Amino acid sequence: MSHILITAGPTREPIDPVRFLSNRSTGRMGFAIAQAAAEAGHTVTLIAGPVELPTPPNVRRVDVVTARDMLAAVQRELVQADVLIASAAVADWRPETCSSTKLKKSGMNGVLRLVPNPDILKTIRPQKGNRRFIGFAAETGEPTAEAGRKLREKGLDLIVANDVTAPGAGFAVETNRVTLLYPDGRREALPLLSKLDLARRLIALLPAL
Ligand code: CTP
């Protein structure tokens, strides 16, 4: 049995006490992976951005808000893990400053300055050791070229590519249609599956990675 670390959901990057930048991720795919991993008897730690989902049974959950919080949690929790499955939709940019008081429209000029967030997978790559890393690539349109680039750049053992605009795939639906890409160039297009069935297939693949 392995100790599996999973990231899920969006991150939220504050602008002021009432506003933030984020994305449409609901966390469903990552929570389904956590459920499937726990059902298979693995030890599971789930690092979750702000989502509206119950914690699956026998899963240890760590809640985070920003990409930098998520990175810190991954760095801390990775030490005990054998496998990392990064399904979170991490915000690539954050506001340069976060105002401690609500911004007033009269005091704004229409420009919000952004700075890049750290790439979690690239940052922790030096700590990979013998661990297996699985990533996700959510693209609009044919995903495999971009997913192949991410697989190489992030040093992954498997990437799960999906076109979030395809029927039955993407955010806030219970199904997903993905293609698996491996570092040796192998590809496997899976049929439309429920997110839980896809999660079970991914967990079942782990011994072969
Ligand atoms: N990811 C990450 N840190 C980030 C952004 C993404 O670790 N700051 C991870 C995601 O969890 C996912 C993989 O990298 O497993 C690909 O994420 P994606 O958002 O598809 O790609 P990006 O690296 O953001 O690239 P691009 O903006 O070019 O699509």
Residues whose N, C-alpha, C, O or C-beta is under 5 A from the ligand:
A	BS01	CTP	A86 S87 A88 V90 A91 D92 N117 P118 D119 I120 L121 G135 F136 A137 A138
